[in-house]
């Protein structure tokens, strides 16, 4: 199963709390859409740079990219 990591980048003094808050909404979306085999979390680069991400099966990528407007994406490997 190939999976894709959809990523939202946040910068500045509120990067970390903003990314954490974004993950809350991503988890709500995943539940409402009934998506399975997902991962939602943050990746802290520094105090001023943090990303929220959602890992989904590749088959959902096009639809979710249109709905959620991530800043970027990449192939996810465990």
HUVENSUL-V281527 format. One record per helix or strand. SS is the DSSP state (H for helix, E for strand). FROM is the first residue (numbers start at 1). TO is the last residue. If there is no record, write none. Layout:
SS/FROM/TO
SS/FROM/TO
This chain:
E/3/11
H/15/33
E/39/46
E/49/57
H/58/68
E/72/76
